[in-house]
Each structure stands twice: as C-alpha cells, then as structure tokens.
Amino acid sequence: MMATKICPVCKNEYEGGEVFCPIDGARVVTHTQMESGEPPDDPLIGQMLDKYKVIRQIGEGGMGLVYEGIHTVIEKRVAIKLLRDDFSSRPEVVARFRQEAKSASRIGHEHIVDISDFGETPYGASYFIMEYLEGEDLANVLEREGVLAVQRAIAIVSQCCRALGAAHAKGIVHRDMKPENIFLVSRHDNADFVKIVDFGIAKMSDIETEGEPGRKLTKTGMIFGTPEYMSPEQAAGKHLDHRVDVYAMGVILFECVTGRVPFVGDSFMGILTQHMFEDPPPLAEVNPHVECSAELEMVIYKALAKAPEDRYQDMPELLEALEAASEGRVAKSTLAGYGDPVKASRKPARSLAPGRSVPAVAPEGSRLPMILAIVTVLAVGGGTAAWFISQRPVVVATNPAVNTPPGPDGATVDAGGQPQVALAPPDAHVEPDAGPAGPSMTRIHVETRPDGASVQVANTEQICGPTPCDLEVLTGVPIVLQARHGLSVADLEITPEGASTTVQMALVRRTGAGRPPSTMGTTTSSDTRMTDTQTNTMMGGSDLKVPDIFR
C-alpha cells in the first residue's frame, strides 16, 4: 500500500500515487516532509512508464514536467513530457496535449522535435515521448548575449522558416513562436541547429478530436499565445492563418538584432493594443548600437506589417527575402507593397553609412526585374545618404556598367541584362523637385476620458491609439472620429481646420445595438472642450472585448 501524501496548500490527503494535487497543482509530500520542510520526493524517478524508465527531472512548466528517460529495449535516451495531475482531469487540456504530440509527429521535419509515443501513467496522467535534446533555447542565448550577430540571427530564423513552411504545408500553424520554443543544439557542424518545440496551441486545419469529428479546440474570439509575439489579428481574436507565424518570426528577428521585442508593456492587453495599433519603433531607437543592414531592416518591417496581406505570404517567401538580405540584396517580395505612400510613411527612415551601396533588387531567374528599388537622396553637406520608399521607385545598380552597349530606350544594360540608372556623382548639386503642392493637412490630437481608447476615422483605415494620440487628415473635409475602449464608445463629427486641433471625447458604455449620436466638439490647442456622447447600452461583455473595428 502506498504511503499517504498530503498537499501542502489545501491539506487534502491522497493514497493513489498522485504526484501533484488535482485541486491546486502543488506537489504532494509525505507527512514527515510536511513537518520537517524537506523537499518532496518524486515517485516517478526510477519508475517504468511502459518501456521507458524515468531517470531524472530536467524541466518544469505551468502545465507539465519534462523528464530524462531511457528506452529499456534499445537503450535510447528520450525526453518524457508529463501532463500534471490537475490538468490531466480536464478533457480540453488533454486534447490539446494530444494535439501537440499529433501535430509535431505528423510534420516530420529535421528542425521540429520528433515525438514518437504517447501514453498514460498508472494514475491517469498523460505523457508523450520525444527526442532528447542537449543544448539551450534561444531565450537563454538572448538573455546571456543580449543581441546576435546579423548573420547568426538570419541563419537561426531561416531554419525556423524551413520548419514552419513544412508545418504549414501540412495545414498546421504553430501560433506560439517565441525564443523559448526555438531550441538550439549542436549537429552537423552547426552549433545553432534549430529544433522547434511546443506545438501545444497549434492550429490544425484537418485533424479532428477523437470522438468528436470537426470539434475545434479553441472557441471563436479566444486568445492563445504569448502577447509579445502575437500578430494583430491574433491579439484581436480574429480568424488566423499561417501568416501569424510570419509575424512572430518578424518579432523574433527584431529581438535578435536589438535585444528587445518591439512592443513592451505592463499588462497583457497593453501589449496586445500596441500590436494592433502602434507601428514598431525604429531599430536604432530601441538600440542605438544596432548593427543591422538596411536590407534586413526592410525584411523585419515587412514581416511585422499589421495586415496579413501586407506581410510575406508564406515561409518560403520570407526565407527567400532573408537569403537575399544576407547577400546585400533586396528580394522583390520585400519591396512589394512599399509603393503605397501610406504604408511607406510607416517605415522609419534609416541613415546609411557614407559610401554605402544602396540595396539592389534581387533578380528573379533570367527575367528582367520589375522597376522596383530604393531611391537615394544625397544629403547636402552631410556626406550621408538616407533611403526612402517612393511610390514608383527605380532600379538602382550597385556597380556601374563599363563599356556596355545601350539597351532599350537608351538605358545602360549590365552584363547580366539588367537595366541600370546612372547616379549623380557625390559632389554634384541636385536641385530638389518641389513637385505639385500637396493638399493641406490638419493634425488632430485626440484625448478621451478615460485614456487608452483606439480611435478610427470612420470608413477609412486611419487608426491611432491608445489615446492620447494623433491623426493627420485633410483640412476642411468633414470626418467622423470613432473612439472605442472595451464596451465604451464615442463618435464625434468634425471638420478639421488649421494646422492642428485638439478634441476631447467622453466614452460612454453601451449595452444595445446601434451607434451613439454624433456631436460636434473641436478645439484649438489653447481652448479644449469636452464633448459628451450619449449611447444605448448592451448587456454582457467585458472591458477586454476586442474593438469592433477588428471584427
């Protein structure tokens, strides 16, 4: 008969061989250990789980434990991931645990941890067997080293792209990519050989839960993942596809080269709000000593695009862009979408070192590249060059052609058949083209009571937040501002005048269908007035509700 054990938290006693209390998850101890304060024994050490002998504990998480084990027949070292007792009694958690085993084993890729078996302990706790890895995760590396060399970061993320591309091809989206889930081992003369782990919240498009065909393991609107690495659509609880993993890899790249994720905050929702509404900061603003090429910086910001359609559309596309950046080139997929002046304005300008070549567009096979590239402007007196994305950029050659015949329309063509555009010599004075005068714009400073709302210009994609925040709109054109904070809302109709103006909006909780009536309330910066908006209210919900604009 097994000795009676007691939970040090709830004081319940157990005689069935439990390791953890099924009520609060605390490890159970003997009465002697309880009285003396000795560390609890682990009854699994030395025990057999089917044909696997448990050797020692090597890891512990919120939902489970990881042990080193050995296959007693073939004497192979394995890792045993065990679901804690308190979670083993919850069907939805067990289903997700099984899904992790099923999804990882189904992919079968060298850069994804291999899971080979699944079972239950005598007291009903689920476990699975996976390959034993010796190394450390990327989170530990970043904590120790701060930042990674650019080529090392590219090499690690490129391996992740290959693994995730294989997962996506099988209809599996990881949804929780982060440095903790990127394990680095030494293999094939590669000290940073990647193994992706933890497919526990993976989305599987065609795998059903046993006994319940088609049953989803997540409910619509539920948010799973780690906030620092969540895509905007994931943060909003919207429908997800494989491009959430593209976004997460952009965050990881950002962190590898700067030493910090792009968005930090004091609360879960505070971080999610930034993912949904804030532009990622310039790399040099996060880390003034950052050593990142302009080519790689473009890759990072494209991967971090708010809208999925503006990102790389799959992992092979991101991988191609990384390979081009590592060679000092810019892939066409990187430039796609940069021509939109609105999107371009969101990309932080970055100074290049004097004499540095401007990124060239990567050729695609033997075909002539599309007329896409980066326009350079020589700074007067500074000797530096800044790059900007233009609406219709031109191809810029990094090496001028020598003794080459003219091409079509008189354009110079290099040996590879690529058109080149001659640049003015560094000492040449180039008069800027003022161009036609643009429309007059008004900057609106929006304040809400309370702060922290998101504000959208109705029927547009212009959004700012959390408040207080600023918007730039056409002067003299009537607009409606829509502020949202959980279930609290306010609408304000204004006609912007002058160079700048300040508006204040009082949010009112709504509990019914329909919009609040619009009211007028613009002010100048020296005269602020509060506008009260009255609305109907809608029963139910929570202040953590996803803003309506993301539904």
C-alpha positions as CSV (number, residue, x, y, z in Angstrom):
1,M,0.0,0.0,0.0
2,M,1.3,3.4,-1.0
3,A,2.1,5.9,1.8
4,T,-0.5,8.6,2.3
5,K,0.6,12.0,1.0
6,I,-0.7,15.5,1.7
7,C,-1.0,18.6,-0.4
8,P,0.9,21.5,1.4
9,V,-1.5,24.0,0.0
10,C,-5.0,22.6,0.5
11,K,-4.0,19.9,3.0
12,N,-6.0,17.2,1.2
13,E,-4.6,13.7,1.5
14,Y,-4.0,11.2,-1.3
15,E,-3.2,7.5,-1.4
16,G,-3.4,6.8,-5.2
17,G,0.2,7.7,-6.2
18,E,-0.6,11.2,-7.2
19,V,2.4,13.5,-7.8
20,F,0.5,16.7,-7.9
21,C,-2.6,17.8,-6.1
22,P,-5.5,17.7,-8.6
23,I,-7.1,20.7,-6.9
24,D,-4.3,23.3,-6.9
25,G,-1.4,21.6,-8.7
26,A,1.0,21.6,-5.8
27,R,3.4,18.7,-5.5
28,V,2.2,16.4,-2.7
29,V,4.5,15.4,0.1
30,T,4.7,12.8,2.9
31,H,3.6,13.8,6.4
32,T,7.2,13.7,7.5
33,Q,8.3,16.0,4.7
34,M,5.4,18.3,5.6
35,E,6.5,18.6,9.2
36,S,10.3,18.8,8.5
37,G,10.2,21.1,5.4
38,E,12.2,18.6,3.4
39,P,11.8,18.8,-0.4
40,P,9.2,16.4,-1.7
41,D,10.1,13.1,-3.3
42,D,9.3,12.4,-6.9
43,P,7.7,9.0,-7.1
44,L,8.3,8.8,-10.9
45,I,12.1,8.7,-10.6
46,G,13.2,5.2,-11.2
47,Q,9.7,4.0,-12.3
48,M,8.7,2.4,-15.6
49,L,6.3,4.1,-18.0
50,D,5.6,1.2,-20.4
51,K,9.0,0.5,-21.8
52,Y,10.6,3.8,-20.7
53,K,12.5,4.2,-17.4
54,V,12.3,7.6,-15.8
55,I,15.8,8.8,-14.9
56,R,15.5,12.4,-13.6
57,Q,13.5,15.6,-14.0
58,I,15.0,18.1,-16.4
59,G,12.3,20.8,-16.8
60,E,9.1,22.1,-15.4
61,G,6.4,24.4,-16.8
62,G,3.0,25.6,-15.8
63,M,1.2,22.6,-17.3
64,G,3.7,19.8,-17.1
65,L,7.1,18.3,-16.3
66,V,9.9,17.0,-18.5
67,Y,12.0,14.0,-17.5
68,E,15.0,12.3,-19.0
69,G,14.2,8.7,-19.7
70,I,15.6,5.7,-21.4
71,H,14.0,3.1,-23.8
72,T,14.9,-0.1,-21.9
73,V,14.9,-2.3,-25.0
74,I,17.1,-0.3,-27.4
75,E,18.8,1.8,-24.6
76,K,18.0,5.1,-26.3
77,R,17.8,8.3,-24.3
78,V,14.4,10.1,-24.6
79,A,12.6,13.0,-23.1
80,I,9.3,12.4,-21.4
81,K,6.8,15.2,-21.2
82,L,4.2,14.6,-18.5
83,L,0.9,16.5,-18.0
84,R,0.4,17.5,-14.4
85,D,-2.3,15.7,-12.5
86,D,-4.6,18.7,-12.1
87,F,-4.6,19.2,-15.9
88,S,-5.0,15.5,-16.7
89,S,-8.5,15.6,-15.4
90,R,-9.5,18.3,-17.8
91,P,-10.6,16.9,-21.2
92,E,-9.9,20.0,-23.2
93,V,-6.3,20.2,-21.9
94,V,-5.7,16.5,-22.5
95,A,-7.0,17.0,-26.1
96,R,-4.6,19.9,-26.6
97,F,-1.7,17.9,-25.1
98,R,-2.5,15.0,-27.5
99,Q,-2.7,17.6,-30.3
100,E,0.8,18.7,-29.6
101,A,2.1,15.1,-30.0
102,K,0.0,14.5,-33.1
103,S,0.9,17.8,-34.9
104,A,4.7,17.6,-34.3
105,S,4.9,13.9,-35.2
106,R,2.8,14.5,-38.4
107,I,5.1,17.1,-39.8
108,G,8.3,15.0,-39.7
109,H,10.9,17.7,-40.3
110,E,14.5,17.8,-39.1
111,H,14.0,21.2,-37.5
112,I,10.9,20.1,-35.5
113,V,11.3,18.0,-32.3
114,D,10.3,14.4,-33.0
115,I,7.5,12.9,-30.9
116,S,7.4,9.1,-31.1
117,D,5.0,7.7,-28.4
118,F,2.1,8.6,-26.2
119,G,0.6,7.0,-23.0
120,E,-0.8,7.4,-19.5
121,T,0.7,6.8,-16.1
122,P,-0.9,4.2,-13.8
123,Y,-2.7,7.1,-12.1
124,G,-4.1,8.6,-15.3
125,A,-1.6,11.4,-16.2
126,S,-0.9,11.8,-19.9
127,Y,2.6,11.8,-21.3
128,F,4.4,11.6,-24.6
129,I,7.9,10.6,-25.6
130,M,10.1,12.9,-27.7
131,E,13.7,13.1,-28.8
132,Y,16.2,14.0,-26.1
133,L,17.8,17.4,-26.9
134,E,21.1,18.7,-25.4
135,G,21.5,22.5,-25.8
136,E,19.6,25.6,-24.9
137,D,16.7,27.6,-26.1
138,L,17.1,30.9,-28.0
139,A,15.7,32.8,-25.0
140,N,18.6,31.8,-22.8
141,V,21.0,32.8,-25.6
142,L,19.5,36.2,-25.9
143,E,19.4,36.7,-22.1
144,R,23.1,35.9,-21.9
145,E,24.4,37.6,-25.1
146,G,21.9,40.5,-25.5
147,V,21.9,40.6,-29.3
148,L,23.0,38.2,-32.0
149,A,25.2,38.9,-35.0
150,V,23.1,39.6,-38.0
151,Q,24.3,36.5,-40.0
152,R,23.7,34.3,-37.0
153,A,20.2,35.7,-36.5
154,I,19.4,35.1,-40.2
155,A,20.7,31.6,-40.0
156,I,18.6,30.7,-37.0
157,V,15.4,32.3,-38.4
158,S,16.0,30.7,-41.8
159,Q,15.9,27.2,-40.2
160,C,12.7,28.2,-38.5
161,C,11.2,29.2,-41.8
162,R,12.0,25.9,-43.3
163,A,10.4,24.0,-40.4
164,L,7.3,26.2,-40.3
165,G,7.0,26.0,-44.0
166,A,6.8,22.2,-43.7
167,A,4.2,22.6,-40.9
168,H,2.1,25.0,-42.9
169,A,2.2,22.6,-45.9
170,K,0.5,20.0,-43.6
171,G,-2.1,22.5,-42.5
172,I,-0.5,23.2,-39.1
173,V,0.1,26.7,-37.8
174,H,2.2,26.9,-34.6
175,R,0.7,30.2,-33.2
176,D,3.1,30.5,-30.3
177,M,6.5,31.0,-31.9
178,K,8.9,32.7,-29.5
179,P,12.6,32.3,-28.4
180,E,11.6,29.8,-25.7
181,N,10.3,27.4,-28.4
182,I,13.4,27.6,-30.5
183,F,15.9,25.1,-29.1
184,L,19.5,25.2,-30.4
185,V,21.6,22.0,-30.5
186,S,25.0,21.2,-32.0
187,R,24.6,19.0,-35.0
188,H,26.2,18.5,-38.4
189,D,28.9,21.1,-37.6
190,N,26.2,23.6,-36.8
191,A,26.3,24.9,-33.3
192,D,22.9,26.6,-33.8
193,F,20.9,23.7,-35.3
194,V,17.2,24.6,-34.7
195,K,14.6,22.3,-33.1
196,I,11.2,23.9,-32.8
197,V,9.2,22.6,-29.8
198,D,5.8,23.1,-28.2
199,F,3.0,22.7,-30.7
200,G,0.6,22.8,-27.8
201,I,-1.7,25.5,-29.2
202,A,-1.0,24.7,-32.9
203,K,-4.0,25.2,-35.2
204,M,-4.6,22.0,-37.2
205,S,-6.9,22.6,-40.2
206,D,-7.8,18.9,-40.8
207,I,-7.2,16.9,-37.7
208,E,-10.2,16.1,-35.6
209,T,-10.6,15.4,-31.9
210,E,-11.3,11.7,-31.2
211,G,-15.0,11.0,-30.8
212,E,-16.0,14.5,-32.0
213,P,-15.3,15.0,-35.7
214,G,-14.6,18.6,-36.6
215,R,-14.6,19.8,-33.0
216,K,-12.5,22.9,-32.5
217,L,-10.1,23.0,-29.5
218,T,-10.4,26.8,-29.4
219,K,-13.5,28.9,-29.3
220,T,-14.0,31.9,-31.6
221,G,-12.6,35.0,-30.1
222,M,-10.4,33.2,-27.6
223,I,-6.8,34.4,-27.5
224,F,-4.0,32.0,-27.2
225,G,-0.3,32.7,-27.4
226,T,2.4,34.9,-25.8
227,P,1.5,38.6,-26.1
228,E,4.9,39.9,-27.1
229,Y,4.9,37.7,-30.2
230,M,1.2,37.9,-31.2
231,S,0.1,39.2,-34.6
232,P,-2.6,41.9,-34.6
233,E,-5.3,39.5,-35.8
234,Q,-4.3,37.0,-33.1
235,A,-4.4,39.8,-30.5
236,A,-7.9,40.7,-31.7
237,G,-9.2,37.1,-31.5
238,K,-9.8,37.0,-35.3
239,H,-9.6,34.2,-37.7
240,L,-6.0,33.1,-38.1
241,D,-3.9,31.5,-40.8
242,H,-0.2,30.7,-41.3
243,R,0.8,34.4,-41.6
244,V,0.6,34.7,-37.8
245,D,3.8,32.7,-37.7
246,V,5.4,35.1,-40.3
247,Y,4.6,38.0,-37.9
248,A,6.1,36.1,-34.9
249,M,9.3,35.5,-36.9
250,G,9.5,39.2,-37.6
251,V,9.2,39.9,-33.8
252,I,12.0,37.3,-33.1
253,L,14.2,38.9,-35.8
254,F,13.6,42.3,-34.3
255,E,14.6,40.9,-30.8
256,C,17.7,39.1,-32.1
257,V,19.2,42.3,-33.6
258,T,18.1,44.8,-31.0
259,G,17.9,42.8,-27.8
260,R,14.3,43.7,-27.2
261,V,10.9,42.9,-28.6
262,P,9.2,45.8,-30.5
263,F,6.3,46.2,-28.0
264,V,6.6,46.0,-24.2
265,G,4.0,46.9,-21.6
266,D,2.8,46.4,-18.0
267,S,-0.2,44.4,-19.0
268,F,-1.4,41.7,-21.3
269,M,-3.9,43.9,-23.0
270,G,-1.5,46.8,-23.1
271,I,0.9,44.8,-25.3
272,L,-1.9,43.5,-27.5
273,T,-3.2,47.0,-28.1
274,Q,0.3,48.0,-29.3
275,H,0.4,45.1,-31.7
276,M,-3.0,46.2,-33.1
277,F,-2.4,49.9,-33.3
278,E,1.2,51.0,-32.9
279,D,4.0,51.0,-35.6
280,P,7.1,49.1,-34.5
281,P,9.8,51.5,-33.4
282,P,12.9,52.1,-35.5
283,L,15.6,49.6,-34.6
284,A,18.1,52.3,-33.8
285,E,15.6,53.9,-31.4
286,V,15.4,50.6,-29.4
287,N,19.2,50.0,-29.6
288,P,21.4,52.9,-30.8
289,H,24.3,50.4,-31.3
290,V,22.3,48.1,-33.5
291,E,24.2,46.6,-36.4
292,C,21.6,45.7,-39.0
293,S,21.7,46.2,-42.7
294,A,19.1,48.2,-44.5
295,E,18.2,45.1,-46.4
296,L,17.4,43.1,-43.3
297,E,15.6,46.0,-41.7
298,M,13.2,46.1,-44.6
299,V,12.6,42.4,-44.2
300,I,11.8,42.8,-40.5
301,Y,9.3,45.6,-41.0
302,K,7.5,43.8,-43.8
303,A,7.2,40.7,-41.6
304,L,5.7,43.0,-39.0
305,A,3.0,44.5,-41.2
306,K,-0.3,44.9,-39.4
307,A,-2.4,43.4,-42.2
308,P,-1.6,39.8,-43.1
309,E,-1.8,40.6,-46.9
310,D,1.0,43.1,-46.5
311,R,3.4,40.6,-45.0
312,Y,5.3,37.9,-46.7
313,Q,2.6,35.5,-47.8
314,D,4.4,32.3,-46.7
315,M,7.6,31.0,-45.2
316,P,9.4,30.3,-48.5
317,E,8.8,34.0,-49.4
318,L,10.3,35.1,-46.1
319,L,13.2,32.7,-46.4
320,E,14.0,34.0,-49.9
321,A,14.0,37.6,-48.5
322,L,16.3,36.6,-45.7
323,E,18.7,34.9,-48.1
324,A,18.7,38.0,-50.3
325,A,19.3,40.3,-47.3
326,S,22.2,38.1,-46.1
327,E,23.9,38.8,-49.6
328,G,23.1,42.5,-49.5
329,R,20.2,42.3,-51.9
330,V,16.5,43.1,-51.6
331,A,14.1,40.4,-52.8
332,K,11.1,41.6,-54.9
333,S,8.7,40.2,-52.3
334,T,10.3,42.6,-49.8
335,L,9.5,45.6,-52.0
336,A,6.0,44.5,-52.9
337,G,3.6,46.9,-51.2
338,Y,6.2,49.5,-50.3
339,G,4.9,51.7,-53.2
340,D,1.8,52.6,-51.2
341,P,2.5,56.1,-49.8
342,V,0.5,55.4,-46.7
343,K,2.4,52.2,-46.0
344,A,5.7,53.8,-46.9
345,S,5.2,56.6,-44.4
346,R,5.0,54.0,-41.6
347,K,8.5,52.7,-42.4
348,P,11.1,54.6,-40.3
349,A,13.8,56.3,-42.4
350,R,17.2,54.9,-41.7
351,S,20.6,56.5,-42.4
352,L,23.2,54.6,-44.3
353,A,26.9,54.9,-43.8
354,P,28.8,57.2,-46.2
355,G,29.7,55.5,-49.4
356,R,27.5,52.6,-48.7
357,S,25.8,50.9,-51.7
358,V,22.0,51.1,-51.9
359,P,20.2,47.8,-51.7
360,A,19.7,46.3,-55.2
361,V,16.6,44.4,-56.2
362,A,17.3,40.6,-56.3
363,P,16.9,39.3,-59.9
364,E,14.4,36.5,-60.5
365,G,15.9,33.9,-62.7
366,S,16.9,35.4,-66.1
367,R,13.9,37.7,-66.3
368,L,14.3,41.4,-66.1
369,P,13.3,42.7,-62.6
370,M,10.3,44.8,-62.2
371,I,11.1,48.5,-61.9
372,L,11.3,48.4,-58.1
373,A,14.1,49.6,-55.9
374,I,15.1,52.3,-53.5
375,V,15.7,55.9,-54.4
376,T,18.6,57.6,-52.8
377,V,19.0,61.2,-51.9
378,L,22.4,62.7,-51.1
379,A,22.3,64.8,-48.0
380,V,23.7,68.3,-48.7
381,G,26.9,68.8,-46.7
382,G,26.4,65.7,-44.6
383,G,28.0,63.2,-46.9
384,T,25.4,60.6,-45.8
385,A,22.6,59.0,-47.7
386,A,19.1,58.3,-46.5
387,W,16.8,55.8,-48.1
388,F,13.1,56.4,-48.7
389,I,10.5,54.3,-50.3
390,S,8.9,56.0,-53.3
391,Q,5.6,55.3,-55.0
392,R,7.3,54.2,-58.2
393,P,10.9,53.5,-57.3
394,V,13.5,52.7,-59.9
395,V,16.2,50.0,-60.1
396,V,19.5,51.2,-58.8
397,A,22.6,49.4,-59.8
398,T,25.3,48.9,-57.1
399,N,28.1,48.5,-59.7
400,P,28.1,50.8,-62.8
401,A,28.5,49.1,-66.1
402,V,31.7,49.5,-68.1
403,N,31.8,49.6,-72.0
404,T,28.3,48.2,-72.3
405,P,26.0,48.9,-75.3
406,P,22.9,50.9,-74.7
407,G,19.7,48.9,-74.1
408,P,16.1,49.7,-75.0
409,D,15.2,53.4,-74.8
410,G,18.9,54.2,-74.4
411,A,19.2,52.6,-70.9
412,T,22.5,51.2,-70.0
413,V,22.5,47.4,-69.6
414,D,24.9,45.4,-67.5
415,A,26.4,42.0,-68.4
416,G,23.5,40.2,-66.8
417,G,21.0,42.1,-68.9
418,Q,19.8,44.3,-66.1
419,P,19.0,47.9,-66.8
420,Q,21.0,50.5,-64.7
421,V,20.3,54.0,-63.7
422,A,23.1,56.4,-63.6
423,L,23.5,58.3,-60.3
424,A,24.9,61.8,-60.0
425,P,28.4,62.0,-58.6
426,P,28.7,62.6,-54.9
427,D,29.8,66.2,-55.4
428,A,27.1,67.1,-57.9
429,H,24.5,69.6,-56.8
430,V,21.0,68.2,-57.5
431,E,18.1,70.6,-57.2
432,P,15.2,69.0,-55.4
433,D,12.0,68.7,-57.4
434,A,9.4,70.5,-55.4
435,G,6.6,68.9,-57.4
436,P,3.0,70.0,-57.1
437,A,1.8,71.4,-53.8
438,G,0.1,68.7,-51.7
439,P,-3.2,69.0,-50.0
440,S,-3.4,70.9,-46.8
441,M,-3.4,68.6,-43.7
442,T,-4.6,69.1,-40.2
443,R,-3.1,67.2,-37.2
444,I,-5.8,66.2,-34.7
445,H,-4.7,65.4,-31.2
446,V,-7.3,63.1,-29.7
447,E,-7.9,62.8,-26.0
448,T,-10.5,60.6,-24.4
449,R,-12.0,60.1,-20.9
450,P,-10.7,57.6,-19.9
451,D,-7.4,57.3,-21.7
452,G,-6.4,54.2,-23.6
453,A,-9.0,54.1,-26.4
454,S,-8.5,53.3,-30.0
455,V,-9.7,56.0,-32.5
456,Q,-10.6,55.4,-36.1
457,V,-11.6,57.8,-38.9
458,A,-14.9,56.3,-40.0
459,N,-14.8,54.5,-43.3
460,T,-11.0,54.6,-43.5
461,E,-8.1,52.6,-42.3
462,Q,-6.7,55.5,-40.3
463,I,-6.3,54.4,-36.7
464,C,-4.4,55.7,-33.7
465,G,-4.3,54.6,-30.1
466,P,-4.1,54.1,-27.3
467,T,-5.2,57.7,-26.5
468,P,-4.0,60.3,-26.2
469,C,-2.8,60.0,-29.9
470,D,-2.6,62.0,-33.1
471,L,-4.2,61.7,-36.6
472,E,-3.4,63.6,-39.8
473,V,-6.4,64.3,-42.0
474,L,-7.3,66.6,-44.9
475,T,-8.2,70.1,-43.9
476,G,-11.8,71.2,-44.4
477,V,-13.1,67.7,-45.1
478,P,-15.8,66.6,-42.6
479,I,-15.0,63.3,-40.8
480,V,-16.3,61.2,-38.0
481,L,-14.0,60.0,-35.3
482,Q,-15.0,56.7,-33.6
483,A,-13.4,56.0,-30.2
484,R,-13.6,52.6,-28.6
485,H,-12.4,51.2,-25.3
486,G,-13.9,47.8,-24.4
487,L,-17.7,48.4,-24.4
488,S,-17.3,52.2,-24.0
489,V,-17.7,54.2,-27.2
490,A,-17.9,57.8,-28.6
491,D,-18.5,59.2,-32.0
492,L,-17.5,62.8,-33.0
493,E,-18.2,64.6,-36.2
494,I,-15.8,67.4,-37.0
495,T,-14.5,69.5,-39.9
496,P,-10.7,69.9,-39.4
497,E,-9.4,73.4,-39.7
498,G,-5.9,74.9,-39.3
499,A,-2.6,73.2,-38.9
500,S,-3.6,71.4,-35.7
501,T,-6.5,71.0,-33.3
502,T,-7.3,69.1,-30.2
503,V,-10.5,67.2,-29.5
504,Q,-11.7,65.5,-26.3
505,M,-14.2,62.7,-26.3
506,A,-16.1,61.2,-23.3
507,L,-16.6,57.5,-23.6
508,V,-19.9,56.1,-22.6
509,R,-20.6,52.4,-22.0
510,R,-23.2,51.0,-24.5
511,T,-25.4,48.0,-24.0
512,G,-27.6,47.9,-27.0
513,A,-27.4,47.8,-30.8
514,G,-26.8,51.0,-32.8
515,R,-24.3,53.8,-32.6
516,P,-24.2,56.8,-30.3
517,P,-25.4,60.0,-31.8
518,S,-22.6,62.2,-33.2
519,T,-21.8,65.5,-31.6
520,M,-19.5,68.4,-32.6
521,G,-16.6,69.3,-30.4
522,T,-13.3,70.5,-32.0
523,T,-11.0,72.9,-30.2
524,T,-7.7,74.5,-30.7
525,S,-4.8,73.6,-28.6
526,S,-5.3,76.6,-26.4
527,D,-9.1,76.0,-25.9
528,T,-10.2,72.5,-25.1
529,R,-13.8,71.5,-24.6
530,M,-15.2,68.1,-23.6
531,T,-17.9,66.6,-25.8
532,D,-20.3,64.2,-24.2
533,T,-21.7,61.4,-26.3
534,Q,-24.9,59.6,-25.3
535,T,-25.5,56.0,-26.3
536,N,-27.6,53.0,-25.7
537,T,-26.1,50.2,-23.6
538,M,-25.7,46.5,-24.4
539,M,-25.8,43.8,-21.7
540,G,-23.0,41.4,-21.2
541,G,-19.4,41.5,-22.4
542,S,-16.2,42.6,-20.7
543,D,-13.8,45.5,-20.8
544,L,-11.4,43.2,-22.5
545,K,-13.6,42.9,-25.6
546,V,-11.9,43.1,-28.9
547,P,-12.5,46.5,-30.6
548,D,-15.4,46.4,-33.1
549,I,-13.1,47.6,-35.9
550,F,-11.3,44.3,-35.8
551,R,-14.4,42.2,-36.1
